[in-house]
Amino acid sequence: MRHISMVKKLFTSVAVLTAPVMCVGTASATPVSYIDKAEVIAQNAQRGADVVGIDTSSDVNFAVTSNEIVAESENESVKLEKEGNSTQVISQTGDTLILPEEASGNLSVADGTGVVAGKEMTDFAVNHSEEGRTRVTSILSSRAAPERLDFTFSDASSLFIQENGSVTINDKDNQVSGVVDVPWAVDAQGKSVPTHYEVNGNVLTQVIEHNAGDYVYPITADPSWSSVFRWIGRGAKVLAKKIGPGAAILCLTGAGWAWYRSDANGWVRVGDAVIGCIA
């Protein structure tokens, strides 16, 4: 990712230059064609972010180190890795997101972006910001690409869709541990593609309705999520768990600040604010 904070990252471009063809996977070398494809995937992810107005200036560069693909910020780090036939994103606390089964190919780094070569005309790009926000951009290359992509939050007990289309993630203690932003999808000309979430237990499905429309490929689609309480310190989650039903807490989210209140389903987002972090 080309952005203004590249120089100060813990994993600099030097690490990438010393291992330009390293990837995590079974292949012993990365074909030139795959390097080119990885760069295209990263560029398409950037294009989609630009179209919808996502500020990528605080993105943390992914780099290959000790045969791992890692992005590290001041507060936390995330790792992109293979586990059997699955590709997953893991935080330093062990929280794990399993990418859709289409994310089956080699892993690499291009322009500071974690790149996953996929199948069924679908590839993926992973970005992470200093504030703790993670984006997984799905790149659909043709009409043959699927309209449904399943993301599994392996440490969650349940997911809840909110009125604005975003999703709250409940942990094993039935407390909100994260928020998934409202989904978006755009084609190669910036035209919006209808998309929404569906949930089933700890599986989040992004539905991208591209087959019925007249779109220019590739289409980029993005579920972005944040670990709400971790952003404001470990103590915030402890504090939230001690507050009884009906209480409210103001937490940092991907778009700023938002109020949450507790109810029978855990914590529910009830509105936005612009100041403070209070309970």
C-alpha positions in Angstrom: 0.0 0.0 0.0 1.5 3.3 -1.0 0.8 5.8 1.8 2.5 8.5 3.9 3.4 6.4 6.8 5.5 3.8 4.9 8.8 5.1 6.3 7.9 4.7 10.0 6.6 1.1 9.8 8.2 -1.6 11.8 8.3 -3.8 8.7 9.8 -1.6 6.0 10.2 -2.0 2.3 13.7 -3.3 2.9 12.3 -6.6 4.2 10.2 -7.0 1.1 13.1 -6.1 -1.2 15.3 -8.8 0.4 12.7 -11.5 -0.3 10.8 -10.3 -3.4 9.3 -13.7 -4.2 8.7 -15.2 -0.8 5.2 -16.5 -0.1 3.6 -18.7 2.4 2.4 -21.9 0.7 3.6 -25.1 -0.8 5.2 -23.6 -3.9 9.0 -23.3 -3.7 9.1 -20.2 -5.9 6.6 -17.6 -7.1 6.1 -17.4 -10.8 6.5 -14.0 -12.4 2.9 -14.1 -13.5 1.8 -14.5 -9.9 3.9 -11.5 -8.8 2.1 -9.4 -11.5 -1.2 -10.8 -10.4 -0.6 -9.9 -6.7 0.2 -6.3 -7.6 -3.0 -6.1 -9.7 -5.0 -7.5 -6.7 -3.5 -4.9 -4.3 -4.2 -2.1 -6.8 -7.8 -3.2 -7.2 -8.2 -3.2 -3.5 -6.8 0.3 -3.3 -9.1 1.5 -6.1 -12.1 0.2 -4.3 -11.1 2.0 -1.1 -10.5 5.2 -3.0 -13.9 5.0 -4.6 -15.8 4.7 -1.3 -13.6 7.2 0.5 -11.7 5.0 2.9 -8.6 6.8 4.2 -5.7 4.4 3.8 -3.0 6.8 5.1 -2.8 4.9 8.4 -2.5 1.5 6.8 0.3 -0.7 8.2 2.5 -2.4 5.6 2.4 -6.2 5.5 5.8 -7.8 5.1 7.3 -11.2 4.9 9.3 -12.0 8.0 10.4 -15.5 9.3 8.2 -17.1 6.6 5.2 -15.2 8.0 3.2 -12.4 6.6 2.7 -9.8 9.3 1.5 -6.2 9.7 2.3 -4.6 13.0 1.1 -1.3 14.4 1.9 0.5 17.7 -0.9 -1.3 19.5 -1.2 -4.7 17.9 -0.2 -6.9 15.0 -2.1 -9.2 12.7 -0.8 -12.3 10.8 -2.0 -13.7 7.5 -1.4 -17.5 7.2 -2.5 -20.8 6.0 -4.0 -23.5 8.3 -4.6 -26.6 6.4 -6.8 -25.7 3.4 -8.0 -22.5 5.1 -6.6 -19.0 5.0 -6.9 -16.9 8.2 -6.2 -13.6 9.7 -5.0 -13.8 13.3 -4.6 -11.0 15.8 -1.8 -11.0 18.4 -4.4 -12.0 21.0 -5.3 -15.0 19.0 -8.7 -13.8 17.6 -9.1 -15.5 14.2 -11.0 -14.7 11.1 -11.2 -17.5 8.5 -11.5 -16.3 5.0 -14.0 -17.8 2.5 -13.1 -21.2 1.0 -12.4 -19.4 -2.3 -9.2 -18.0 -0.7 -7.3 -21.2 -1.5 -4.2 -20.1 -3.3 -0.7 -18.8 -2.4 -0.2 -15.9 0.0 2.1 -13.0 -0.9 2.7 -9.2 -0.3 2.3 -6.5 -2.9 2.5 -2.8 -2.2 2.3 -3.5 1.6 -0.9 -5.4 1.1 -1.4 -9.1 2.1 -2.6 -10.9 -1.0 -4.4 -14.2 -1.4 -4.8 -15.9 -4.7 -8.2 -17.5 -4.9 -10.3 -19.8 -7.0 -13.6 -19.3 -8.9 -12.5 -16.0 -10.2 -12.2 -14.5 -6.7 -9.0 -13.2 -5.0 -8.5 -11.3 -1.7 -6.5 -8.5 -0.3 -5.9 -7.9 3.4 -5.1 -4.5 4.9 -4.7 -3.3 8.5 -4.6 0.2 10.0 -2.8 1.6 13.0 -6.1 2.0 14.7 -6.9 -1.7 14.7 -9.2 -1.8 11.7 -8.9 -4.8 9.4 -10.2 -4.8 5.8 -10.5 -7.9 3.6 -11.3 -6.9 0.0 -12.8 -9.5 -2.3 -12.0 -9.1 -5.9 -14.5 -10.7 -8.3 -13.0 -11.0 -11.8 -16.0 -12.1 -13.8 -19.7 -13.0 -13.8 -18.6 -16.5 -12.9 -17.5 -15.4 -9.5 -19.8 -16.4 -6.6 -22.4 -14.0 -5.2 -22.0 -15.3 -1.6 -18.7 -15.2 0.4 -18.6 -16.8 3.9 -16.3 -15.3 6.6 -16.0 -17.2 9.9 -15.2 -15.4 13.2 -14.0 -18.5 15.0 -13.8 -16.9 18.4 -17.3 -15.5 18.3 -20.5 -17.0 19.7 -22.9 -15.0 17.5 -23.3 -12.1 15.1 -26.1 -9.5 15.0 -27.1 -7.4 12.0 -27.9 -3.8 13.0 -30.5 -1.5 11.3 -27.8 0.3 9.3 -26.5 -3.0 7.9 -23.4 -3.2 10.1 -22.8 -6.3 12.3 -21.8 -6.6 16.0 -19.7 -9.6 17.0 -20.4 -11.2 20.3 -17.7 -13.2 22.1 -18.1 -16.4 24.1 -19.2 -14.3 27.1 -22.0 -12.8 24.9 -20.4 -9.4 25.0 -19.7 -7.3 21.9 -16.1 -7.8 21.0 -16.1 -6.1 17.6 -18.0 -4.4 14.9 -18.2 -5.1 11.1 -18.8 -1.9 9.1 -21.6 -1.5 6.6 -20.6 -3.5 3.5 -19.8 -2.0 0.1 -19.1 -3.2 -3.4 -18.2 -1.3 -6.6 -17.3 -2.3 -10.1 -14.2 -1.2 -12.1 -15.9 2.1 -13.1 -17.0 2.9 -9.5 -20.6 1.9 -10.0 -22.2 0.6 -6.8 -23.1 -3.1 -6.7 -25.9 -4.2 -4.3 -24.5 -6.0 -1.3 -25.6 -6.9 2.2 -24.8 -9.2 5.1 -26.4 -12.4 6.3 -25.4 -14.1 9.5 -25.6 -17.7 10.8 -24.0 -18.3 14.2 -20.4 -17.1 13.9 -20.5 -17.0 10.0 -20.8 -13.7 8.2 -21.9 -14.0 4.6 -21.4 -11.0 2.3 -23.9 -11.2 -0.6 -22.8 -9.4 -3.7 -25.5 -9.2 -6.3 -23.5 -8.8 -9.4 -25.0 -11.4 -11.7 -28.2 -9.5 -12.4 -26.7 -6.2 -13.3 -24.5 -4.7 -16.0 -21.2 -4.2 -14.3 -17.6 -3.8 -15.4 -15.2 -6.3 -13.8 -13.3 -6.6 -11.5 -15.8 -5.9 -8.7 -14.3 -5.1 -5.3 -16.3 -5.7 -2.1 -15.2 -5.1 1.4 -16.2 -6.2 4.9 -14.1 -4.2 7.4 -14.2 -4.9 11.1 -12.7 -3.5 14.4 -12.1 -5.0 17.8 -14.0 -2.3 19.6 -12.9 -2.7 23.2 -9.2 -3.5 22.4 -8.9 -0.1 20.7 -9.6 1.7 24.0 -7.5 -0.6 26.2 -7.8 -4.0 27.8 -9.5 -2.4 30.8 -12.5 -1.2 28.7 -13.7 -4.7 28.1 -13.4 -5.6 31.7 -15.4 -2.5 32.6 -18.1 -3.3 30.0 -18.6 -6.8 31.5 -19.1 -5.3 34.9 -21.9 -3.0 33.7 -25.4 -4.3 34.1 -28.2 -4.5 31.5 -29.4 -1.1 30.3 -26.1 0.6 30.7 -24.3 2.4 28.0 -20.7 2.9 27.0 -19.0 5.1 24.3 -16.5 3.2 22.3 -14.2 3.9 19.4 -15.2 2.3 16.0 -13.9 2.4 12.5 -15.8 5.6 11.6 -15.2 7.5 14.9 -17.1 7.0 18.2 -20.4 5.2 18.8 -22.6 4.5 21.8 -23.4 1.0 22.8 -26.0 -0.2 25.3 -26.4 -3.5 26.9 -29.5 -5.7 26.4 -30.5 -9.3 26.4 -28.3 -9.9 23.3 -25.2 -8.3 24.7 -24.1 -4.8 23.5 -26.0 -3.0 20.7 -24.9 0.1 18.8 -27.4 2.9 19.3 -25.8 6.0 17.8 -22.8 8.0 16.9 -21.0 10.6 18.9 -17.8 12.6 18.5 -16.2 13.0 21.9 -14.9 11.1 24.9 -14.8 7.4 25.9 -17.1 7.0 28.9 -19.3 4.4 30.5 
